[in-house]
Amino acid sequence: MWDEIEKIENADILFELIDKVFDGRTHATRATYAKGCRGPLCRKAERDRGRERHAARQAKKGMEVTRLPATEAQARDELLDQIIVWHRLVRSEPVSA
């Protein structure tokens, strides 16, 4: 996964993951976003959280949420989802001495 992140078009993701300000934090979480991270992983997690909350409110009213047609941003979101899963897995591994 790291090889994919290191590609030049993904530099913003790499910068988010190596940012010393958020060293030791897991990205794509509410807490890291609340601490001020505005990298692509944290922004996507917040965007998804907002969508889920909106869908839940609409469902409670008995209404459906209509999704817009897919765009080229969807491919980027799929990559971000894969990186988020990888990042959370890596952060959950015990640190070896």
Backbone as CSV, one residue per row, in Angstrom:
resi,resn,N_x,N_y,N_z,CA_x,CA_y,CA_z,C_x,C_y,C_z
1,MET,0.839,-1.199,0.000,0.000,0.000,0.000,0.876,1.252,0.000
2,TRP,1.995,1.196,0.744,2.850,2.377,0.842,3.350,2.808,-0.526
3,ASP,3.619,1.864,-1.435,4.083,2.198,-2.787,3.033,3.029,-3.521
4,GLU,1.774,2.692,-3.329,0.681,3.438,-3.967,0.597,4.864,-3.422
5,ILE,0.810,5.004,-2.138,0.734,6.317,-1.504,1.880,7.213,-1.966
6,GLU,3.047,6.625,-2.197,4.230,7.409,-2.556,4.191,7.978,-3.966
7,LYS,3.222,7.587,-4.783,3.110,8.158,-6.127,2.828,9.646,-6.019
8,ILE,3.351,10.410,-6.964,3.303,11.875,-6.906,1.880,12.421,-6.822
9,GLU,0.912,11.764,-7.472,-0.460,12.278,-7.419,-1.100,12.084,-6.055
10,ASN,-0.457,11.304,-5.207,-0.979,11.070,-3.861,-0.136,11.758,-2.797
11,ALA,0.604,12.781,-3.173,1.495,13.469,-2.236,0.733,14.020,-1.036
12,ASP,-0.500,14.489,-1.243,-1.265,15.036,-0.126,-1.574,13.964,0.927
13,ILE,-1.779,12.740,0.489,-2.029,11.646,1.434,-0.755,11.349,2.211
14,LEU,0.365,11.301,1.508,1.654,11.049,2.164,1.946,12.125,3.201
15,PHE,1.723,13.383,2.846,1.959,14.485,3.787,1.080,14.352,5.026
16,GLU,-0.159,13.918,4.835,-1.044,13.726,5.990,-0.501,12.639,6.917
17,LEU,-0.073,11.532,6.344,0.384,10.407,7.148,1.702,10.659,7.869
18,ILE,2.569,11.522,7.305,3.874,11.761,7.933,3.918,13.084,8.693
19,ASP,2.806,13.792,8.759,2.758,15.074,9.467,3.087,14.880,10.947
20,LYS,4.157,15.509,11.401,4.616,15.362,12.784,3.610,15.914,13.801
21,VAL,2.778,16.844,13.388,1.778,17.420,14.288,0.804,16.332,14.769
22,PHE,0.533,15.364,13.900,-0.429,14.311,14.225,0.262,12.960,14.394
23,ASP,1.554,12.991,14.696,2.321,11.778,14.928,1.702,10.992,16.086
24,GLY,1.502,9.723,15.883,0.897,8.892,16.928,-0.618,8.847,16.880
25,ARG,-1.234,9.598,15.993,-2.699,9.600,15.867,-3.117,8.759,14.666
26,THR,-4.299,8.232,14.734,-4.864,7.500,13.611,-5.702,8.479,12.792
27,HIS,-5.394,8.559,11.506,-6.143,9.457,10.627,-7.484,8.839,10.255
28,ALA,-8.356,9.650,9.721,-9.711,9.254,9.326,-10.554,8.925,10.547
29,THR,-10.266,9.606,11.651,-11.090,9.472,12.851,-11.622,10.855,13.214
30,ARG,-12.697,10.870,13.938,-13.307,12.129,14.384,-12.332,12.910,15.266
31,ALA,-11.607,12.211,16.125,-10.692,12.875,17.064,-9.547,13.584,16.342
32,THR,-8.977,12.946,15.333,-7.866,13.568,14.608,-8.367,14.765,13.809
33,TYR,-9.542,14.641,13.216,-10.129,15.773,12.501,-10.392,16.925,13.478
34,ALA,-10.920,16.605,14.647,-11.211,17.630,15.657,-9.946,18.314,16.145
35,LYS,-8.822,17.605,16.120,-7.537,18.192,16.512,-6.969,19.096,15.423
36,GLY,-7.593,19.107,14.253,-7.192,20.048,13.213,-6.643,19.457,11.939
37,CYS,-6.595,18.130,11.810,-6.093,17.537,10.575,-7.121,17.752,9.460
38,ARG,-6.644,18.284,8.353,-7.514,18.501,7.200,-6.962,17.819,5.955
39,GLY,-6.261,16.700,6.193,-5.745,15.901,5.085,-6.879,15.148,4.407
40,PRO,-6.602,14.548,3.260,-7.660,13.868,2.497,-8.319,12.706,3.232
41,LEU,-7.575,11.985,4.058,-8.180,10.855,4.786,-9.166,11.349,5.837
42,CYS,-8.755,12.354,6.592,-9.634,12.903,7.636,-10.843,13.619,7.031
43,ARG,-10.630,14.349,5.936,-11.759,15.030,5.284,-12.759,14.022,4.743
44,LYS,-12.260,12.931,4.134,-13.165,11.923,3.598,-13.970,11.264,4.709
45,ALA,-13.321,10.946,5.816,-14.034,10.334,6.937,-15.130,11.261,7.456
46,GLU,-14.844,12.543,7.552,-15.858,13.512,8.006,-16.991,13.628,6.996
47,ARG,-16.644,13.634,5.716,-17.659,13.711,4.660,-18.568,12.482,4.726
48,ASP,-17.975,11.297,4.877,-18.763,10.062,4.976,-19.641,10.072,6.221
49,ARG,-19.096,10.560,7.325,-19.859,10.644,8.572,-21.083,11.550,8.387
50,GLY,-20.887,12.679,7.725,-21.998,13.591,7.454,-23.063,12.953,6.577
51,ARG,-22.614,12.212,5.580,-23.564,11.525,4.692,-24.375,10.479,5.454
52,GLU,-23.690,9.736,6.332,-24.386,8.710,7.119,-25.408,9.341,8.055
53,ARG,-25.035,10.432,8.693,-25.961,11.107,9.602,-27.165,11.649,8.840
54,HIS,-26.909,12.228,7.664,-28.002,12.754,6.843,-28.938,11.621,6.409
55,ALA,-28.361,10.506,5.968,-29.176,9.361,5.532,-30.010,8.822,6.695
56,ALA,-29.421,8.776,7.885,-30.161,8.287,9.061,-31.324,9.221,9.389
57,ARG,-31.095,10.538,9.308,-32.181,11.497,9.583,-33.290,11.368,8.542
58,GLN,-32.895,11.179,7.282,-33.894,11.040,6.228,-34.683,9.737,6.414
59,ALA,-33.996,8.668,6.781,-34.673,7.381,6.991,-35.659,7.482,8.150
60,LYS,-35.286,8.217,9.177,-36.168,8.400,10.330,-37.460,9.111,9.914
61,LYS,-37.351,9.985,8.909,-38.518,10.703,8.388,-39.263,9.877,7.340
62,GLY,-38.718,8.695,6.998,-39.341,7.866,5.972,-38.979,8.292,4.563
63,MET,-37.898,9.028,4.418,-37.480,9.519,3.105,-36.196,8.809,2.675
64,GLU,-35.965,8.776,1.360,-34.751,8.186,0.813,-33.760,9.280,0.452
65,VAL,-32.494,8.915,0.461,-31.446,9.830,0.026,-31.074,9.457,-1.396
66,THR,-31.103,10.426,-2.283,-30.749,10.195,-3.670,-29.269,10.503,-3.859
67,ARG,-28.530,9.540,-4.381,-27.099,9.724,-4.644,-26.910,10.327,-6.032
68,LEU,-25.946,11.214,-6.130,-25.600,11.798,-7.418,-24.837,10.775,-8.249
69,PRO,-24.831,10.949,-9.590,-24.070,10.021,-10.434,-22.579,10.042,-10.067
70,ALA,-21.929,8.914,-10.292,-20.508,8.782,-9.976,-19.668,9.744,-10.820
71,THR,-18.601,10.210,-10.222,-17.668,11.094,-10.921,-16.272,10.500,-10.835
72,GLU,-15.300,11.203,-11.416,-13.920,10.721,-11.324,-13.409,10.790,-9.886
73,ALA,-14.053,11.579,-9.048,-13.675,11.654,-7.637,-13.967,10.331,-6.930
74,GLN,-14.870,9.528,-7.477,-15.206,8.255,-6.853,-13.997,7.316,-6.847
75,ALA,-13.182,7.327,-7.897,-11.982,6.488,-7.932,-11.019,6.910,-6.830
76,ARG,-10.877,8.216,-6.622,-10.021,8.718,-5.549,-10.569,8.277,-4.192
77,ASP,-11.894,8.351,-4.016,-12.510,7.929,-2.759,-12.278,6.441,-2.499
78,GLU,-12.307,5.627,-3.543,-12.044,4.200,-3.376,-10.608,3.973,-2.910
79,LEU,-9.666,4.724,-3.468,-8.277,4.637,-3.025,-8.165,5.082,-1.571
80,LEU,-8.823,6.180,-1.220,-8.780,6.663,0.159,-9.362,5.625,1.127
81,ASP,-10.444,4.957,0.727,-11.031,3.908,1.567,-10.029,2.785,1.817
82,GLN,-9.307,2.377,0.772,-8.304,1.317,0.916,-7.176,1.764,1.843
83,ILE,-6.745,2.998,1.702,-5.664,3.512,2.537,-6.123,3.629,3.988
84,ILE,-7.360,4.051,4.198,-7.899,4.158,5.558,-7.891,2.792,6.236
85,VAL,-8.341,1.752,5.539,-8.338,0.395,6.100,-6.910,-0.028,6.419
86,TRP,-5.990,0.186,5.482,-4.586,-0.160,5.694,-4.006,0.611,6.887
87,HIS,-4.260,1.919,6.943,-3.713,2.765,8.012,-4.228,2.307,9.382
88,ARG,-5.502,2.019,9.477,-6.060,1.547,10.752,-5.469,0.200,11.147
89,LEU,-5.242,-0.674,10.174,-4.629,-1.968,10.457,-3.201,-1.774,10.966
90,VAL,-2.435,-0.933,10.312,-1.053,-0.671,10.722,-1.015,-0.039,12.105
91,ARG,-1.913,0.898,12.380,-1.929,1.578,13.682,-2.344,0.624,14.807
92,SER,-3.081,-0.425,14.485,-3.534,-1.351,15.527,-2.501,-2.424,15.834
93,GLU,-1.467,-2.564,14.995,-0.430,-3.556,15.251,0.430,-3.127,16.431
94,PRO,0.807,-4.075,17.256,1.685,-3.722,18.385,3.049,-3.273,17.865
95,VAL,3.628,-2.300,18.514,4.938,-1.777,18.143,5.997,-2.719,18.704
96,SER,6.883,-3.200,17.813,7.927,-4.126,18.277,9.153,-3.326,18.715
97,ALA,9.846,-3.835,19.702,11.012,-3.140,20.263,12.268,-3.468,19.520
